[in-house]
Amino acid sequence: MAAVLLSVNQLSKSYGARKAVDGVSFQVQQGQTVGLIGPNGAGKSTTVSMICGLLRSDSGSILLNGAPITQGANSAKRLIGYVPQDLALYDDLSSLENLKLFGALYGLRGAALKQRCEEVLALVNLSDRAKDEPATFSGGMKRRLNIAAALLHAPQLLILDEPTVGVDPQSRNAIFDTLEALQAQGCALIYTSHYMEEVERLADHLVIIDHGKVLADESPAALYQRLPAQAALQVELASPAGAELVAALSARPGVSSVQASGQQLTIALGAAEQAASVLGWLAAQGIPLLHFATAKTSLENIFLNLTGRSLRD
Amino acid sequence: MTALIALIRKDLILYLRDKRALLMHLLMPVVLAAFFGSLFGGGSEARTSKVDVGLVMLDQSPVGQQIAAGLQADSALKISLLSEDEARTLVRKGKLPVAVVIPAGFGKRASDALFSGIDKPTLPVFYDPSQSTMLAMVKGLLTQQVMQASSAAAFSFTDSSSTSEQLQQVAASDLKASDKAQLTEFLGSLKKYQDQRAADVAQHKSDATAGSSGKADGKPGGMSVPFTTQDEALSSGPRYNGYAHSFAGMGVQFILFMGIDMGIGILLARRTGIWNRLLAAPVTLTTVLLGRGISGAIIAMGLMCALFACAMLIFKVTISTFAGFLLLALSFALMTAAFGLLIAAFGRTPEAARGMAVFATMIMVMLGGAWVPSFIFPEWMQQVTLVIPTRWAVDGFDAVSWRGLGLDAAFAPSAVLLGFTLVFAALAIWKFRREQQQ
């Protein structure tokens, strides 16, 4: 098992009477990617700000390589790369000038700084735009440069706060390619998002937060195991489903639950292979189908199961 | 140190690439200073401007003519001869600040009333109420000319007719008996003297020789101002230049605007992720603020030097002590930077902070004498405005430019400006740290 890089223990932060973070604890191991998931306002960004030394916690502790992080602690900051949710770039400086500035803040200079700038520009596939200003970039390119600015000092832990907000799918894939390259280099990541599909692709550990509290701190596989349904069958009928049909389906073996909405039925199944028997039963009952599809239960369902509400609520 | 230099370098590059800022902070003050400078006296070659006065001449008597000639010869006045209707119209429209009407018979009646005060004539004066300060000046010069002309007539060395008429008026007046007796005695003696002089002149003429007294020797008769002034512009330094004050005032104003932009820039950075990214790096809050402050001071210092270089090259403004000027420019630049940090520290949003800061700056520059010199202010206001840093800045730049004072004149304003710098910076850092700890 890899050594623990970051340990967050009973972290709390209040703004007046509102508890933004309430006893949050989790760990990040060397080279691990942890997905910090929760809806807007769940406490993700506040937690990240405290880890980065931007905010002082009311209570609790944060240890990086076993040493406590306090607000403004420079030794800890040198090990962390921070990618803020907003585009934290100077539009009137070129890509290279932006990187040189942020590199210099970490003590890099001269040939070492120049070399690191070239390396990270290559990593985010922006070498040919080094002399261009971010104002001329697409949203995805800006996001990649935003990530590059956090990589100059080769951090052990990269914290990305919603790094794909407002990015098209193609650019999102480019960002994922960059992050997967970093994973391959052994860089640990904390990735906050309320897009489950992103986290599913990158994270090997999930911390789900809502109302400032940790609801789950497990691997994705372990979380799936906690769900009563592992797959779903979506069916479109020729006519709206009646209550009798829903009740009959719910009583079928292997069916966890049935949700009806007009002609649409969503049938939660204990296992994907049970879909065939359900479809066979519907055919035997003479119920005509217009369309059907099966799907694996997603992290969205996990969040729904844990909180009773959607991630994007 | 690497981080601090990188932060300063970044701000300087960003400022120099911002064409709007350069236009606002460099070109605008030059344009406005040129305008205000021309209003307040122009360059060193400019002469003192004359006051336009309309003159309505209804009295063609020698006394009336002498008054008109005296007014026209006065170097402080520019006389235009007008009809009464024209004079009224021009004054009413604000085209003319003052117009004087010399009514028919004025000269004679003024001479007659000189001693007795009986039947004093009226001299109508029209004036534009928006330029009422001109009225006092014109009345003063008018009094001088009327007194000189009317007393000359009263004291004529060769003509006693005016004195005879005054004697008759005194006799017919209702003055007290004792006053009447003394005036009659005085005027009688004067008439006797005038008749004797008239006889002497006639005698000299007949002898074809030049007269040896009174008008015969070419000296003017009547009362005149018993002194002449020797005007020496001691406040003009090497060479007075009306643009010097305007460049100081406009420079102070627009460099403070730069300070506002600097503060707003920090607020915008705090709104976006840039501020957090800077503070997530291994640099302290003090380093980030120091970097912004130093870069702001460098920009302010550069702007002030560029503005005065322009003033010297184009408008022939002179600097009496470059060391004093640089000391003042540095002190003011540091104060501007600290002012910008103060705005960033106490401003809640960029929008609200900009409005408040611009308002505060306009008040400061107005009361600091940046628009009009502070010596125009009432005495109490001149004292009260000493608590405003801009007053010290403008007075300081005035001292080392058009007043032509030495290095020591820059010490007090610089010390006060540095004092304000410390107060502003301390308040700003305290507020930033307090917020960071929350």
Interface residues (C-beta under 8 A of the other chain):
Chain A: S49 C52 G53 L54 R56 Q71 G72 N74 S75 K77 R78 I80 Y82 P84 Q85 D86 L87 A88 L89 Y90 D92 L93 E97 K100 L101 F102 A104 L105 Y106 G107 L108 R109 A149 A150
Chain B: T2 A3 I5 A6 L7 R9 K10 I13 L14 R17 D18 T272 G273 I274 N276 R277 L278 L279 A280 A281 P282 V283 T284 L285 Q436 Q437 Q438
